[in-house]
Amino acid sequence: MITSAIIVICAFIIDTIIGDPNSKYHPVAVMGRLVGILDSLLYRKKANDPVKLVLGLILSIICLSTAYWLTRGIIWGMELLKFNWWIKIFLDAVILSFMISPKSLMQAGLGVINNLIHDDIEAAREKVHYIVGRDVNNMDEAEMVRATIETIAENTTDGIISPLFFFFIGGLPLAVLYRMANTLDSMVGYKNDRYLYFGRASARIDDILNLIPARIAGILIVISAAILHFDYKNAWKIMKRDAKKHPSPNGGFTEASVAGALNIRLGGQNYYFGKPHFRAYMGDPYQKLCARHIVSAIQLMYTATVLFIALVIILLPIVPLWWHSGF
């Protein structure tokens, strides 16, 4: 119990100090290359839809199994080699820190803010392009702010709460498995001609895994709003009212709660490959979107992260730590 608490705290400290190194050897980058290789090997353009579904499921099973058992193998290896307890703690914390991304989200948001403050619209669009999949060429300042806040809000679940949640219930192997599921969804979980069927299994697995963490994250954003003296009552109201409008069964919980807390409106017209796609509005436009709202979204994200870590540490003593048994 104490060991797991130390790992979580150390992972957060490592991420806060170092963040995600921009390296091709980063575990998530390696996951992405594995998905890309298997995608090219398994995808059959001329296959019928049921076959694409099966091939996509095989892709998911191979990737998720590899992530889980490779991580468990590393843990077993450290036990067989009788690594010092502190070395094992450190290595586990480093791996877990790779699975979370609060500092990366903060840096992405601050990068956009810095360019907007200096009226460098093109550079700001380039920064937004790195963190969203939508077209950015014609975005004005408000649209760039909206895209950045939506990314920070949604990734509060995907990039922080969910990995920590699965570490909480299943140890490091399950946290890595979740990150692989999220990587699969981000790479093949699209509703386009290529991935509508081939990527469906990956998208559904990600949806299922995020069902509980997304709702926890939404509630944590509301509590964070109260702590930070934002509009927590409106955050709760908008989350209940608008969360289910999101095209994802999970993404709306943090986006709606952030919109309510900041008294802004998210959603609207997005463009993907030149084609318009309307995303339902979340929140009410009481305030005009501006750069300071990105700062507020970052504050909510970090506060929710600290709250969840505290919650995990409090609950660890009453949860059976079966993953330390080696099974």
N, C-alpha and C positions, 0 to 999 in steps of 0.2 A: 504493500500500500504506500509506504513512504517512498519506495523506489520509483513508483509510477508518478507520484506527485513531483518528485525531484526532476524526473525526465521531462514532464510537461513544462515546468517552470524554466528549466535550462533551455529547452527548445525555443521557448518564447524569447528568452534573453538572447540566445544566439541569433534568432531572426531579427530582433530589435537592433543588435549591434552590427551584424554582418549583412543580413538580408539574403536574397537569393543571388548567388554568384552567376554571372552571365557566362555560362560555360556549356559546351556540348556534352560535358560529362555530368552535368546536373541530372539527378535521377529522373526528373520529370521530362527533361530533354531526351534522355535515353528511352523512356516510355514512349515518347512521341515517335522516335525512330523505329521502335519495334512495331507500333501501330501502322506506321507508313509502309514498312516492309511487308507485313501480313496483309495489309489492304491491297497492295499491288499483286500479291500472290493469290489471294482468295477471290477477289472481285472478278465476276464474269459479266461483261456488258450484255451479252446475248442470252444470258440465263433468264428464265421466267421469274416472276416475283416470289413464289414460294421458295425456289432454290436460293434466291438472293437473301431471303430471310434466314434460311438455315446457314448459309455461308457467313452471314453477319453474326449469327449466334456463335458459330465456331470461332470466329475472330475474337469475340468477347470472352469466351471461355478460355482460350489459349492465353490471352493477355492477362486476364484476371488471375488465372492459376499461376502463371509465371511470376506475377508481382507478389502474390501471397506466399508461395513456396520458396521463392528466392529469399525473401525477407526472413521467413522462418528458418531457412538454411543458414543464413548469416547468424541468427541468434543461437542456433544449435552449435555452429562452429565456434562461437565465442565461449560457449559452455564447455565444449570438448577441449578447447585449448586452455581452459581455466584462466580466462582473462581476469585481471584485477577488477573488483566490483566497480571502482570509479571509472575505469576505462570503458567497461560495458555501459555504464550510465552515460558517459560522454558520447559514445558512438550511437547509442539509441537516441539521445537528444539531438545529435547532428542529423540523423536520418529523419526524425520527426520534424525538425526545423525545415527540412527540404519540402515537407508535405504541406506546410502552412505558408501564407504569403502576406501577412499584414504590412510589413515594411515595403514590399513591392507595390502593393496597392497605394500606400501613402506616397511613395516616390512618383508613381504614375500620376496621381492627382496633383501633387505639387509641381511636377513638370509642366502640366497643362496650365496651372495657375501662373507660373513664372512667365510663360510665353504670352498669356493673355494680358498680364500686367504691363508687359513691355510692348503691347500691341503687335506682337509678331504672330499674326493669324495663321500664316502658312506653317510655321514651326509648331503652333498649337495643334493644327489639324494633323500634322505628322505624328505628334505625341498621342493624340486620340486614336489615330489609325493603328497604333501598336496595341491598343487595349480593347478595341471593338471590331466586330466583323462587318459593320455597315460602312457604306460609302461616306467619305468625309469631305470630298472636294468642295461641296457647296454649303458646308455647315457654317452658320454664324456663331457668335460667341455663346448665345443662349443654348444652341443645339449642342455645342461642344461641352458645355457645362452639364447639360442633361445627360449626355452619353457617358461622361465621366462619373457622375453620381450614380447612374444606373449600374455601371460596372462595379464600382466600389460596394454598392449595396448588395448586388447579387452575389459578388464574390466574398462577402462577409460569411455567407453560407458555404459556398463551394471551396473557397481557399482558406478558411479558418475553422469555422464551427464544425463542419462535417468531418474533416480529418481528425480533429480533437475528439469529437464524439465517438468515432470508430476506434480511436486509440483507447478511449475510456471503456468501451464495451468489449473490445477484442484485441487490445495490445497493438504493437507496432505493425505486425503483418496485416491486420485489418485496416489500419490507417493507410498503408501503402496500397492495398487493394482498392480502397476508395479513390485514392488519387489516380490510380490507373483507370478506374471507371469514369472519372471526370475527364481525364485526358481522351479517352475513347469518345465520349460524348462531344467534346470540343472539336474532334477531328472528323468523326464520321456521323455524328448525330444530326445531320442536316436534312431538311425536307426538300431536297432538290432531286434531279433526275437520277443522279448516281447513288445517293444515299437514302432515298425515301424508304426502300425496303432493306438494303444491305446494312444501313446504319440504325435500323429501328430497334434491334435488340440492345445495342449500346445506349441509345437514348432512353429506353424504358428502364434499363438497369440503373442508370444515373438518376432518373426520376424517383424510383423506388428507394434508393439509398438515401436520397435527400429529403424524403417525406417528413421524418421526425426532426432532423437538424434544422431544416428551414423554418419550421414553426417555432422551435426553440430560439433561433436567431431573431425572428420577428419580435418575439416577446422580450428578448434581451435588448433589442433596439429601443423598445418602448421604455424599459427600465432605465436604459442609458440616457434617453431623452429627459427623464425626470432628474437624473443625477446632474446632467449638464444644463439644466434649466431651459430646455427646449420645450416644445408643446407636446408633452407626453400624452395628454388626454386626446389630442387630435391624432397623434400617432396610433393610438389604440383604435380610435374610431375609423381612421382611413384603412388600417390593416384589415379590420373586420369587413369594411365596405368594399374595398377595391382589390384585395390580394388575389382573389379568384379570377379577376379579369385578365391576369397575365397569361400569355400563351403557355408558359410553363406551369405545372401544378405546384411549383415550389418558389420560383423566382419572385413572385409578387409579394411574399410575406415581408421580406426585407425592403424591397423597393417601396411598397406602400407605406410601411412604417416610417421609413426615412422621409418620404414625401410629406407625410402627416406631421412628423416632428419639426420639419423645417418650413412648413406651410407653403410648399411649392407643388407644382404639378409635374409629374414624370409621364413618360409615354408620349405617343404622337406618331407623326409620319417619319419612318426610317426608309432608307434606300439601300438595297442590296443588289449589286451588279447592275445598277441603273434602274431597277424596278422598285416602285413604291410599295411599302408594307406598313399598314397602320397598326400600331400597338395601342391597345385601350389605355385611356388616361388613368393615372392613379394620383390621387391628391387633388387639391384645389389651388389655383394660381393666385393665392393671396399675395405672394411676393414674386417679383421678377427674378428669374434665374441669373445668378452672377457668380463670380469666382469664389466669393466667401462661402457660398453654399457647399463647395467642394471641401473646404476646410472643415465645415460642420459635419459633413458626411464622414470624413476621416476620423474626427473625434468620436462620432457615434460608433464607428467600426472598431476603434481601439478600446473604447469603454466596454462594448459588448464582448470583445475578446477577453479582457481581464475578468469580467464578470463570469464568463463561462469557465475560465481556468479556475477561478475561486470555487465555482459550483462543483466542478469535477473533483477538486481536492476535498471538498466537504463530503461528497458522496462516495468517494473511493473506499472508505472503510466498510460500507455496507454492500459493496458489489463484489461477487466472487471473482478473484483474479485468476481465472483458469488458464490464461495465456502464459503465465509464468511456470506452469507445470511441465511445459515441453510438448504438450499434445497439440 
